[in-house]
Amino acid sequence: LTLSGGEAQRVKLSAELGKAATGHTLYLLDEPTTGLHFADIHNLLNVLQRLCDMGNTVVVIEHNLDVIKIADYIIDLGPEGGDAGGTVVTAGAPEEIIKNKKSYTAKFLKEKLVNTG
């Protein structure tokens, strides 16, 4: 049995949820929504919010705009990918990010926020 990166992260996350809560844990997830159905993404976001509500810190590396739009704080790296990236283009709350004219993320995030709130 071979698990994808996203599946392996979710197995680890479910194991963490079974442990006694300390409220002092940093969770770092790399594109945890990969391969998930929309309903499963919604469930994952509820779990991540619960972790935050318990006093933990959750850092998510993600391209999914449904995840990005509910972030407390976004660090948008770019301006391109690979060798042409790695620079902080903008950072802040989603409402601040969408004001940046140089950010590709801002353009698509603005559309997402306007269309879905």
C-alpha positions in Angstrom: 0.0 0.0 0.0 1.4 3.4 -1.0 0.0 6.7 0.2 0.2 10.0 -1.6 1.8 12.9 0.2 -1.7 14.3 1.0 -3.0 11.0 2.2 0.0 10.5 4.5 -0.4 14.0 6.0 -4.1 13.2 6.7 -3.2 9.9 8.4 -0.7 11.8 10.6 -3.2 14.5 11.3 -5.9 12.0 12.4 -3.3 10.3 14.7 -2.5 13.8 16.2 -6.2 14.4 16.8 -6.3 11.2 18.9 -3.6 12.5 21.3 -4.1 14.6 24.4 -4.4 18.2 23.3 -1.7 20.6 24.6 -2.7 23.7 22.6 1.0 24.3 21.9 1.5 22.4 18.7 2.6 23.7 15.3 1.0 21.9 12.4 2.7 22.4 9.0 0.7 21.0 6.1 1.8 20.9 2.4 -1.2 21.1 0.1 -3.4 18.9 2.2 -6.4 19.3 -0.1 -4.8 17.5 -3.0 -7.1 14.7 -4.2 -9.9 15.6 -1.9 -13.6 16.1 -3.0 -15.1 19.5 -2.1 -17.1 18.1 0.8 -13.9 16.5 2.2 -12.0 19.8 1.9 -14.8 21.4 3.9 -14.4 18.7 6.6 -10.6 19.2 6.6 -11.0 22.9 7.1 -13.3 22.3 10.1 -10.7 20.1 11.6 -8.0 22.7 11.0 -10.2 25.4 12.5 -10.7 23.2 15.6 -7.0 22.8 16.0 -6.6 26.6 15.9 -9.5 27.1 18.4 -7.6 24.8 20.8 -4.6 27.2 20.8 -2.5 25.4 18.2 -0.8 27.0 15.2 -1.6 25.7 11.7 0.5 26.7 8.7 -0.8 25.5 5.3 1.1 25.6 2.0 -1.8 25.6 -0.5 -3.0 26.7 -3.9 -6.7 26.0 -3.3 -8.5 29.3 -3.1 -11.2 27.9 -0.8 -8.4 27.3 1.8 -6.6 30.6 1.1 -9.7 32.8 1.4 -10.3 31.7 5.0 -6.7 32.1 6.2 -6.0 34.5 9.0 -2.8 35.5 7.3 -1.4 34.8 3.8 2.2 35.0 2.6 2.1 35.1 -1.2 5.4 34.0 -2.7 6.2 34.6 -6.3 6.0 36.4 -8.6 6.4 33.2 -10.7 7.2 29.6 -9.8 10.6 27.9 -9.6 13.7 30.1 -10.2 11.5 33.1 -10.9 9.8 32.8 -7.5 10.6 32.8 -3.8 10.1 36.5 -3.2 7.3 37.7 -0.8 5.0 39.5 -3.2 2.5 40.5 -0.5 1.4 39.4 3.0 -1.6 40.0 5.2 -5.3 39.1 5.6 -7.2 38.1 2.5 -8.8 41.5 2.4 -5.4 43.1 2.3 -3.9 40.7 -0.3 -6.6 41.4 -2.9 -5.5 45.1 -3.0 -2.0 44.1 -4.4 -1.9 44.7 -8.2 1.3 42.6 -8.7 0.0 39.4 -7.1 -1.5 36.7 -9.2 -3.0 35.2 -6.1 -4.7 38.6 -5.4 -6.5 38.6 -8.8 -8.0 35.1 -8.3 -8.6 35.5 -4.6 -10.6 38.7 -5.3 -12.8 36.9 -7.8 -13.3 34.1 -5.3 -14.2 36.5 -2.4 -16.6 38.5 -4.6 -18.3 35.5 -6.0 -18.6 33.4 -2.8 -18.0 35.9 0.1 
